[in-house]
Amino acid sequence: MSLVLKHSEISTQVVQSFGQIILSTLDGTIVAVSERVAANKLSDVIGTSLPDFLTSQFIHPTELLETIAAPDLIPASGKTLLVRDQSAPYYVHVHIWDDILHVKWERQTSNIIFTTEVSKFHSTLNGRSRSLWPLVTEALEQIIGYEQIVILQILDDKSSKIVSGPPPLLGKVFSKNFITEDTYAYMREREHIYLPDTARPTQVLYSAEAGIVPHADVMAPPRPPRFSKYVGAKSIIAIPIILNSELWGLVVAWHSTMREIDFQRRVVCQLLVQSAARSQENLIKEKQLEFYELIKRSERQLRAKLSDGYSLNFCLRQHMEPIRQLAKADGIAIYYRGLINGAGLHASEADTERIVRFLQSREKPLLKDNNFRLRHGHRFDTQLTFAGIAALQVAKEEDHYIIWFRKETVSSVIDVEETARKTQDGSDDDGYRFIEREIKDTALFWDDDDLSFIHSLDKMIREATIIRAKEHEHSKENLISANNELEMLTFTLSHDLKNPLSAIKLGIQVLQRKDSMPKEQQKQWFSAIEDGVHSMEQLINSTVELTRTHDYKYVKEPVATDDLIQKIFDKARSQFQNPRCTLRVGKLYPVCGEKGAVRQIFSNLVENAVKFSLREADPCVEIYSERKEGRIKYVIADNGIGIPKEEIMTIQNAFQRASNAKGFPGSGIGLALVTRITKRLGATMTLESSGNGTTVTLTFSDDCL
């Protein structure tokens, strides 16, 4: 097209392709026109009177002229009028932006108002038994008559997916560079994007000066729409779906031949989509309420278990399945100080250990990654059976994690590849082409609902931990009080028993020395002895009655033993002067018990192992643990003097020592004490000895792990 400009100051910029556009000052002087208005006659339009031009363009535009004559009365959203020229009616849109009057008009192609269709749509929407978006596409098909309509959802990583549409396109995923960020920004600012001719997506706006900036509503898209090229559309319309003030997706409709959509039809479609978006928001809120109720129910159950004295890890294990389901995961694992419990699809123990080390290196309490295998698979020796994970550090404990797993979802994605090739006729091919790539090692995204649940779980765990810490502090105070009472009781017994014992001892000595004592004096001394025995009996009975009134509840919790055992061994080696003694340690699982009780058990057993191996040339103590069938088994073996076979059954009695233990310090109450403590903890102890070394096996339940 040849263009003769008579004003050298004329500047150009691109605007949307459909309609005719004029910009004027508020007093009615035209300062810019689009090429559809007067591309070859700019000097006849720019700088002239807007009212005069409109009068020459339309038949009796009285209301239009009155509108532009009173710009202060034009609403901020603008005003739309209906006028006619010699051949057809036109919609004229008038609004003000930056003190510039914008006048845009387009031909009316339909005078039908779709009241019936709109009412039917709202009725179906309110009582629907089907999915929302297919209803939307059906309603829009009736209104605009385009061949294809799809719902395109924008995913977290800015890729997009067709969630409603015809089977050949349903489920198609487009890469994040298919619809660029500037295109998304352009769509957020508009109620719809309409291209009646995709081959000509823009037109030129000629301005009298460079400083004139038209309103965003008339600006052209930042780049030609790639989707229209992909589907072969000649005409296309896209309506943004806004949910909770965010761009959730797009309704996209297209036709294989050029076909205009009347302005009134476009507005009706836009209103229907907005109505559907509100319904979707309400549906999401309803689902969220149901979801949050499930979360609260699980929280209440979890809190109840914790208040009953169970450990945090035990409670999490008992609720693994709801914790997995609420995060919509395919599997779950709970890692606690080397203990791993899993359900559903989850990593092997070795891979879980590697995942935990990776999480610890990040120093962040929460991780979500739907491409974990793709990004980190090289860190593992074996092929991972899952693709995505989410992980939560429990109560900020370094060795306590909940890990959720999601399986791989193999799919394909439509991507855009830059190219500089020419088409067969020698024309440029827009500089890109479409390729479909298979996507592997990727799982479904962790969405807002998933993260909401994980954050809620984290908050509940932290609150429960604080409550548990307060309970432990209270229990500790009770134990201190009980210990003080025990010390006082011990002192009282040692003091109060001396008097009757002294009387008994003296009476016996006197009776032994004086064989010829008169019977009356003997009776007095026997009476004194009897009174002493009675006093002791009364004192003992009172003491027993007193101790029965104190029944303290010891809360089981996981007790780590690795550092504990090492400290006990080092102390015993020094105490019994056995510096040559070595310690071999295997896997040490945490033990379910009360910390003080567990310390007493291992102190007695490790000290015995070190003490009774003193005379060996290469004294050695070996300790390891195993986990099997809901039990934790500890083995403590030494190469010391051993226990005679015939004494194995009696050695656990109080004050009973082995016949070969002469020359070694001890009172004979250690094993008896261990036996009683293990029974209180619901554990068992067995002894084995062949005369050369002793093996002690402790078996604990894992009900708190």
C-alpha positions in Angstrom: 0.0 0.0 0.0 1.4 3.4 -1.0 1.0 6.0 1.7 1.5 9.7 1.1 2.0 11.7 4.3 1.6 15.5 4.2 2.8 15.9 7.8 6.3 14.9 8.6 5.5 14.8 12.3 3.1 11.9 11.9 4.0 8.9 14.2 2.7 5.3 14.1 2.0 2.5 16.4 0.1 -0.8 16.2 -3.4 -1.3 17.7 -6.0 -4.1 17.5 -7.1 -5.0 14.0 -10.9 -4.9 14.2 -12.9 -1.7 14.2 -12.1 1.9 13.4 -10.5 4.2 16.0 -10.2 7.9 16.4 -8.5 9.8 19.2 -9.3 13.5 19.9 -8.7 16.1 22.5 -11.5 16.8 24.9 -12.5 19.9 22.9 -13.0 17.7 19.8 -9.8 18.1 17.7 -8.7 14.8 16.1 -5.1 13.8 17.0 -5.0 10.2 15.8 -6.8 7.8 13.5 -6.4 4.1 12.6 -5.7 3.0 9.1 -9.3 1.6 8.7 -10.6 5.2 9.1 -8.4 7.1 6.7 -5.1 5.5 5.8 -4.8 7.5 2.5 -6.4 10.7 3.7 -4.6 11.5 7.0 -4.4 15.2 6.3 -8.1 15.3 5.7 -8.8 13.9 9.2 -6.0 14.6 11.7 -6.4 18.1 13.1 -10.0 18.4 12.0 -13.2 18.5 14.1 -14.4 15.2 15.6 -18.1 16.2 15.6 -17.9 17.2 12.0 -16.2 13.9 11.0 -18.8 11.8 12.9 -21.7 13.8 11.3 -20.3 13.0 7.9 -19.8 9.4 8.8 -23.1 8.5 10.4 -26.8 9.4 9.9 -28.2 11.7 12.6 -25.7 10.8 15.3 -27.4 13.1 17.8 -26.8 11.1 21.0 -23.2 10.4 20.0 -22.5 14.1 19.5 -24.1 15.0 22.8 -21.9 12.4 24.5 -18.6 13.7 23.2 -19.7 17.3 23.9 -20.0 16.5 27.6 -16.9 14.4 28.4 -17.3 14.9 32.1 -20.5 12.8 32.0 -18.9 9.8 30.3 -18.5 7.0 32.9 -15.0 5.7 33.7 -16.0 2.4 32.1 -17.0 4.2 28.9 -20.3 4.3 27.0 -21.6 2.3 24.1 -24.1 3.7 21.6 -25.8 2.4 18.5 -25.7 4.5 15.3 -26.1 3.9 11.5 -24.4 4.9 8.3 -25.9 4.5 4.8 -25.6 0.8 4.9 -25.5 -0.7 8.4 -25.8 -0.1 12.1 -22.6 0.3 14.2 -21.6 0.0 17.8 -19.7 3.1 18.9 -17.7 2.9 22.1 -16.6 6.1 23.8 -14.4 6.5 26.7 -11.7 8.9 28.1 -8.1 8.0 28.9 -5.3 10.4 29.9 -7.4 13.4 28.8 -7.8 11.9 25.3 -11.3 11.0 23.9 -11.3 7.5 22.4 -14.0 6.7 19.8 -14.1 3.3 18.3 -16.8 1.7 16.2 -17.5 -1.6 14.6 -20.4 -3.0 12.5 -23.3 -4.7 14.1 -23.7 -8.2 12.7 -26.6 -9.4 14.8 -29.4 -7.8 16.6 -30.5 -10.9 18.7 -30.2 -10.7 22.5 -29.7 -14.2 23.8 -32.1 -14.0 26.8 -33.3 -17.6 26.4 -29.8 -19.0 26.1 -28.5 -17.0 29.1 -31.4 -18.0 31.3 -31.1 -21.7 30.3 -27.3 -21.6 31.0 -27.8 -20.1 34.5 -30.6 -22.6 35.3 -28.3 -25.5 34.2 -25.4 -24.0 36.1 -27.4 -23.8 39.4 -28.7 -27.4 39.2 -25.9 -29.0 37.4 -25.0 -32.7 37.8 -22.2 -32.4 35.2 -18.8 -30.8 35.2 -18.9 -27.0 34.9 -16.7 -26.3 31.9 -18.4 -28.5 29.3 -21.6 -26.6 30.1 -19.7 -23.4 29.3 -18.4 -24.6 26.0 -21.8 -25.8 24.9 -23.5 -22.5 25.8 -20.8 -20.5 23.9 -21.0 -22.7 20.8 -24.7 -21.8 20.6 -24.0 -18.1 20.9 -21.0 -17.5 18.7 -21.2 -20.5 16.3 -17.5 -21.2 16.1 -16.3 -24.7 15.2 -14.1 -25.4 18.3 -14.1 -24.2 21.9 -11.7 -25.3 24.6 -11.0 -24.4 28.2 -7.3 -23.8 28.8 -6.1 -24.0 32.4 -2.8 -22.2 33.3 -0.7 -24.4 35.5 1.7 -23.4 38.3 4.8 -23.4 36.0 2.9 -21.2 33.4 2.4 -24.2 31.1 -1.2 -24.7 30.1 -3.5 -27.6 29.6 -6.8 -28.1 27.8 -9.2 -29.4 30.5 -12.4 -29.2 28.4 -12.8 -29.6 24.7 -13.1 -32.1 21.9 -11.2 -35.5 22.3 -8.3 -34.8 19.9 -7.4 -31.7 22.0 -8.5 -32.7 25.4 -5.6 -33.2 27.8 -3.1 -31.5 25.5 -0.4 -29.6 27.4 1.5 -26.5 26.1 4.9 -25.4 27.3 5.3 -22.2 29.3 6.8 -20.4 26.3 3.8 -21.3 24.1 1.9 -18.4 25.7 4.5 -15.9 26.8 4.4 -13.8 30.0 3.7 -10.6 28.2 0.7 -12.2 26.5 -0.6 -13.3 29.9 -0.2 -9.7 31.1 -2.1 -8.5 28.1 -4.9 -10.9 28.8 -5.2 -10.0 32.5 -6.1 -6.4 31.5 -8.9 -7.3 29.1 -12.3 -8.8 29.3 -11.7 -10.6 26.0 -9.3 -10.8 23.1 -10.9 -10.9 19.7 -9.2 -11.4 16.3 -11.7 -11.8 13.4 -8.7 -12.1 11.0 -5.7 -13.9 12.5 -3.7 -13.1 9.3 -4.1 -9.5 10.1 -3.9 -9.2 13.9 -3.0 -5.5 14.0 -3.6 -2.2 12.2 -1.6 1.1 12.3 -2.7 4.1 14.4 -1.4 7.4 12.9 -0.9 10.1 15.5 -0.1 13.8 15.1 2.6 13.6 17.7 4.7 10.9 19.3 3.5 11.5 22.9 -0.1 10.2 22.3 -0.7 6.8 24.0 -4.0 5.1 23.3 -5.9 3.2 26.0 -4.9 -0.4 26.7 -8.2 -1.7 25.4 -7.3 -0.8 21.8 -3.6 -1.9 22.0 -2.6 -4.9 19.9 -1.4 -8.2 21.4 2.3 -8.1 22.1 2.8 -10.9 19.5 0.7 -12.9 17.0 -1.1 -15.6 19.0 0.7 -18.9 18.5 -2.4 -20.9 19.5 -4.3 -19.7 16.4 -1.5 -20.9 14.2 -1.3 -24.3 16.0 -5.1 -25.0 15.5 -5.2 -23.3 12.0 -7.7 -20.7 13.1 -8.7 -17.8 10.8 -10.9 -16.2 13.5 -10.4 -16.5 17.2 -11.6 -15.2 20.5 -10.1 -15.7 24.0 -11.9 -14.8 27.3 -9.9 -14.8 30.5 -11.1 -16.9 33.5 -10.4 -15.0 36.7 -10.6 -16.9 39.9 -9.9 -15.2 43.2 -8.4 -12.2 41.3 -5.9 -14.5 39.5 -5.8 -15.5 35.9 -6.8 -19.2 36.2 -7.2 -20.0 32.5 -8.8 -19.0 29.1 -11.9 -19.9 27.1 -10.6 -20.1 23.5 -12.9 -20.4 20.5 -11.9 -20.4 16.8 -13.2 -20.9 13.3 -11.3 -22.3 10.3 -12.6 -19.5 8.1 -13.0 -15.8 8.8 -16.1 -15.2 10.8 -17.0 -12.1 12.7 -18.7 -12.2 16.1 -21.1 -9.4 17.0 -20.1 -7.2 19.9 -23.3 -8.1 21.7 -22.6 -11.8 21.4 -19.0 -11.3 22.7 -20.4 -9.4 25.7 -22.9 -12.2 26.5 -20.1 -14.8 26.2 -17.9 -12.7 28.5 -20.7 -12.5 31.1 -21.4 -16.2 30.9 -17.7 -17.0 31.6 -17.7 -14.5 34.5 -20.8 -16.2 35.9 -19.2 -19.7 35.5 -16.0 -18.4 37.2 -18.0 -17.3 40.2 -19.7 -20.7 40.3 -16.2 -22.3 40.1 -15.0 -20.1 43.0 -18.0 -21.2 45.1 -17.4 -24.9 44.2 -13.7 -24.5 45.2 -14.7 -22.9 48.5 -17.1 -25.8 49.2 -14.4 -28.4 48.4 -12.0 -26.4 50.6 -14.4 -26.4 53.5 -14.9 -30.2 53.1 -11.1 -30.6 52.8 -10.4 -28.4 55.9 -13.0 -30.4 57.9 -11.1 -33.6 57.0 -7.9 -31.9 58.1 -9.5 -30.8 61.4 -10.8 -34.3 62.0 -7.4 -35.8 61.5 -5.8 -33.1 63.7 -8.3 -33.9 66.5 -7.5 -37.6 66.3 -3.8 -36.9 66.3 -4.0 -34.6 69.3 -6.0 -37.2 71.2 -3.3 -39.8 70.7 -0.6 -37.3 71.8 -2.6 -36.4 74.9 -2.7 -40.1 75.8 1.0 -40.1 76.2 2.0 -41.6 72.9 5.1 -40.2 71.1 4.8 -37.8 68.2 6.4 -40.3 65.8 4.1 -43.1 66.9 1.1 -40.9 66.4 2.3 -39.9 62.9 2.8 -43.6 62.0 -0.7 -44.4 63.2 -2.1 -41.7 60.9 0.1 -42.3 57.9 -2.8 -43.2 55.6 -5.0 -40.1 56.2 -1.8 -38.0 56.0 -1.0 -39.5 52.6 -4.6 -39.1 51.3 -5.0 -35.5 52.4 -1.8 -34.6 50.5 -3.1 -36.6 47.5 0.1 -38.6 47.4 0.7 -42.1 46.0 2.9 -43.0 49.0 4.4 -41.8 52.2 7.5 -42.4 54.4 8.2 -41.2 57.9 11.9 -41.0 58.8 12.9 -40.8 62.5 16.5 -41.2 63.6 17.2 -44.0 61.1 13.8 -45.6 61.5 11.8 -45.6 58.3 8.1 -46.5 58.0 6.5 -46.4 54.6 3.1 -47.0 53.0 2.1 -47.1 49.3 4.7 -45.9 46.7 7.8 -44.9 48.6 11.6 -45.0 48.3 13.8 -47.8 49.6 15.5 -47.4 52.9 18.8 -46.5 51.3 17.2 -44.0 49.0 15.2 -42.5 51.8 18.4 -42.0 53.7 19.8 -40.1 50.7 16.7 -38.0 50.4 17.0 -37.1 54.1 20.6 -36.1 53.7 19.6 -33.9 50.7 16.8 -32.3 52.8 19.2 -31.7 55.6 21.6 -30.0 53.3 18.9 -27.5 52.1 18.2 -26.3 55.7 14.6 -25.5 54.8 11.6 -27.2 56.6 9.5 -27.7 53.5 10.2 -29.0 49.9 7.9 -29.6 47.0 9.2 -30.8 43.7 7.1 -32.6 41.0 10.3 -33.1 39.0 12.5 -34.6 41.7 13.6 -37.6 39.7 14.3 -35.4 36.7 16.4 -33.0 38.7 18.1 -35.3 41.3 17.9 -38.8 39.9 21.6 -38.7 39.2 22.3 -38.7 43.0 20.9 -42.2 43.4 22.4 -45.6 42.5 19.1 -47.1 41.4 16.2 -45.9 39.3 13.7 -44.1 41.5 10.2 -45.6 41.4 8.6 -42.2 42.0 8.9 -38.9 40.2 7.8 -36.1 42.6 8.1 -35.6 46.3 7.0 -33.2 49.0 8.8 -33.2 52.4 8.3 -31.7 55.8 10.8 -31.5 58.6 8.9 -32.5 61.8 9.0 -30.0 64.7 12.4 -28.7 63.4 14.0 -32.0 64.5 17.1 -32.7 62.3 16.4 -36.4 62.0 12.6 -36.4 61.7 10.8 -36.0 58.3 7.6 -36.8 56.6 8.1 -37.5 52.8 5.2 -37.8 50.3 5.7 -39.4 47.0 3.9 -39.1 43.6 4.3 -41.4 40.7 5.3 -40.4 37.2 2.7 -39.1 34.8 4.0 -39.6 31.3 2.5 -37.0 29.0 3.4 -34.9 26.0 3.8 -31.2 25.7 3.5 -28.9 22.7 6.6 -26.7 22.6 7.8 -23.9 20.4 11.1 -24.1 18.6 12.7 -21.1 17.1 13.5 -21.4 13.4 14.7 -19.2 10.5 13.5 -21.5 7.7 11.4 -20.4 4.8 8.1 -22.0 3.6 7.8 -23.6 0.2 6.6 -20.3 -1.4 9.7 -18.5 0.0 7.9 -16.5 2.7 9.0 -16.5 6.3 7.3 -19.0 8.6 7.0 -16.6 11.6 10.3 -17.7 13.1 9.1 -20.8 15.0 7.5 -24.2 14.6 5.7 -26.5 16.9 7.1 -29.8 18.2 5.5 -32.3 20.5 7.8 -33.7 23.2 7.2 -36.6 25.6 7.5 -35.6 29.2 9.0 -38.1 31.6 10.2 -38.1 35.3 7.4 -35.7 36.2 4.5 -36.0 38.6 1.4 -34.0 39.2 2.0 -30.5 40.7 1.6 -30.0 44.4 -1.3 -27.5 44.4 -2.6 -25.0 46.9 -4.7 -27.6 48.7 -1.8 -29.9 49.2 0.4 -27.2 50.6 -2.4 -25.9 52.8 -2.7 -29.3 54.4 1.1 -29.7 54.8 1.3 -26.2 56.4 -1.7 -27.1 58.7 0.0 -30.3 59.7 3.2 -28.5 60.5 1.4 -26.0 62.6 -0.5 -28.7 64.5 2.8 -30.6 65.2 4.6 -27.5 66.4 1.7 -26.7 68.8 1.6 -30.3 70.0 5.3 -30.3 70.6 5.1 -27.2 72.8 2.3 -28.8 74.8 4.3 -32.0 75.1 7.3 -30.0 76.3 5.2 -28.4 79.0 3.9 -31.9 80.0 7.5 -33.2 80.2 8.5 -30.3 82.3 5.7 -31.0 84.7 6.6 -34.7 84.7 10.2 -33.8 85.5 9.0 -31.6 88.4 7.0 -34.6 89.7 10.1 -36.9 89.4 12.3 -34.4 91.3 9.6 -34.2 94.0 9.4 -38.0 94.1 13.2 -38.3 94.4 13.3 -35.8 97.2 10.6 -37.7 99.0 12.6 -40.9 98.4 15.7 -39.4 99.9 13.8 -38.2 102.9 12.2 -41.7 103.2 15.6 -43.3 103.1 17.0 -41.0 105.7 13.9 -41.6 107.9 14.1 -45.4 107.6 17.8 -45.5 108.3 17.3 -43.3 111.4 14.1 -44.7 112.7 15.1 -48.4 112.3 18.2 -47.9 114.4 16.3 -47.6 117.7 14.3 -50.9 117.5 17.3 -52.7 116.0 19.5 -51.5 118.8 17.0 -52.7 121.4 16.7 -56.1 119.8 20.5 -56.4 119.5 21.1 -55.4 123.1 18.3 -57.8 124.4 19.9 -60.7 122.4 23.4 -60.0 123.7 22.1 -59.8 127.4 20.2 -63.1 127.1 23.2 -64.8 125.5 25.6 -63.7 128.3 23.4 -64.4 131.3 22.2 -68.0 131.2 21.0 -67.8 134.8 18.9 -64.7 134.5 15.7 -64.8 136.4 12.6 -65.6 134.4 11.0 -62.2 135.2 14.0 -60.4 133.8 14.0 -62.7 130.7 10.4 -61.8 130.2 11.2 -58.2 130.3 14.0 -58.6 127.7 11.8 -60.8 125.5 9.1 -58.1 125.7 11.6 -55.4 124.7 12.7 -57.5 121.7 9.1 -58.1 120.8 8.4 -54.4 121.1 11.3 -53.7 118.8 10.1 -56.2 116.2 6.6 -54.7 116.4 8.0 -51.2 115.9 10.0 -52.3 112.9 7.0 -54.1 111.4 4.8 -51.0 112.0 7.5 -48.7 110.4 7.8 -51.0 107.4 4.1 -51.3 106.9 3.7 -47.5 107.1 6.5 -47.1 104.6 4.9 -49.6 102.1 1.5 -47.9 102.5 3.2 -44.5 101.8 4.9 -45.7 98.7 1.7 -47.2 97.3 0.1 -43.7 97.4 2.6 -42.5 94.7 1.8 -43.9 91.3 3.7 -41.9 88.7 2.9 -42.4 85.0 6.0 -42.6 82.9 5.5 -41.5 79.4 7.3 -43.6 76.8 9.2 -41.8 74.2 11.9 -42.6 71.6 15.3 -42.6 73.3 18.3 -42.4 71.1 21.1 -44.7 72.4 24.1 -44.1 70.2 25.6 -41.2 72.2 24.3 -42.7 75.5 26.0 -46.1 75.0 29.3 -44.5 74.0 29.3 -42.3 77.1 28.5 -45.2 79.4 31.2 -47.4 77.8 33.9 -44.6 78.2 32.9 -44.1 81.9 32.9 -47.9 82.6 36.3 -48.4 80.9 37.8 -45.7 83.2 35.9 -46.9 86.3 37.0 -50.5 86.1 40.5 -49.6 84.8 40.0 -51.5 81.5 41.6 -49.2 78.9 42.3 -52.0 76.4 38.6 -52.8 76.1 37.1 -51.9 72.7 33.5 -51.2 71.6 32.0 -52.4 68.3 28.7 -50.8 67.5 26.2 -51.7 64.7 22.9 -50.1 63.8 21.4 -48.6 66.9 17.6 -47.9 66.7 15.9 -45.6 69.2 14.3 -47.4 72.2 10.8 -46.9 73.4 11.1 -46.0 77.1 11.6 -43.4 79.8 15.0 -41.8 79.5 16.2 -42.5 83.1 15.0 -46.1 83.0 16.7 -46.7 79.6 19.9 -45.2 81.0 19.8 -47.6 84.0 19.3 -50.6 81.8 22.3 -49.9 79.6 24.5 -48.6 82.4 24.2 -51.9 84.3 24.7 -54.1 81.2 27.5 -52.2 79.6 29.3 -51.8 83.0 29.0 -55.6 83.6 30.4 -56.3 80.1 33.4 -54.0 80.6 34.0 -55.2 84.2 33.9 -58.9 83.6 36.1 -58.8 80.5 38.9 -57.1 82.4 41.2 -60.2 82.5 40.9 -61.0 78.8 43.9 -60.3 76.5 41.7 -58.4 74.0 38.6 -57.4 75.9 35.7 -56.4 73.5 32.1 -55.4 73.8 29.8 -55.6 70.8 26.4 -53.8 70.7 23.9 -53.7 67.8 20.1 -53.6 67.2 17.6 -55.0 64.8 14.0 -54.1 64.0 11.6 -56.8 63.1 7.8 -57.5 63.4 7.1 -54.4 65.5 9.9 -55.0 68.0 13.4 -53.5 68.5 16.0 -56.1 69.6 19.3 -55.1 71.2 22.2 -57.5 71.6 25.1 -56.7 74.1 27.9 -59.3 73.9 31.2 -59.5 75.7 34.2 -61.9 75.8 34.5 -61.9 79.6 34.3 -64.6 82.2 30.8 -65.7 81.3 28.2 -67.2 83.6 28.1 -70.9 84.6 25.3 -72.6 82.8 23.6 -73.9 85.9 23.4 -70.3 87.3 21.8 -68.6 84.3 18.3 -68.9 85.8 19.1 -67.6 89.3 21.6 -64.8 88.4 18.8 -62.3 87.9 17.6 -62.6 91.5 18.5 -59.8 93.9 21.8 -60.2 95.7 22.7 -63.2 93.6 26.2 -63.3 92.1 27.8 -65.9 89.9 30.2 -68.3 91.5 33.1 -67.2 89.2 32.6 -63.5 90.1 34.7 -63.5 93.1 37.4 -60.8 93.0 35.2 -58.5 91.0 33.4 -55.6 92.7 29.5 -55.6 92.9 26.5 -56.3 95.1 24.5 -58.6 93.0 21.5 -56.4 92.3 22.4 -55.0 88.8 20.7 -57.7 86.7 17.7 -57.9 89.1 17.3 -54.2 88.7 17.5 -54.5 84.9 14.9 -57.3 85.0 12.4 -55.2 86.9 12.9 -52.1 84.8 12.4 -54.0 81.5 9.2 -55.5 82.8 7.9 -52.0 83.7 8.7 -50.9 80.1 7.0 -54.0 78.6 10.3 -55.3 77.4 12.1 -58.6 78.0 15.7 -59.7 78.8 17.4 -63.0 78.1 20.9 -64.2 79.0 23.1 -66.6 77.1 26.6 -67.8 78.1 28.9 -70.6 77.1 31.4 -70.0 79.8 33.4 -67.7 77.6 31.6 -64.4 77.4 28.0 -63.4 77.9 25.3 -62.3 75.5 22.3 -60.2 76.7 19.3 -59.8 74.5 16.8 -57.0 75.2 13.5 -56.8 73.2 11.5 -53.6 73.3 8.2 -52.8 71.6 8.3 -50.0 69.0 4.9 -48.6 69.9 6.2 -45.1 70.4 8.4 -44.9 67.2 
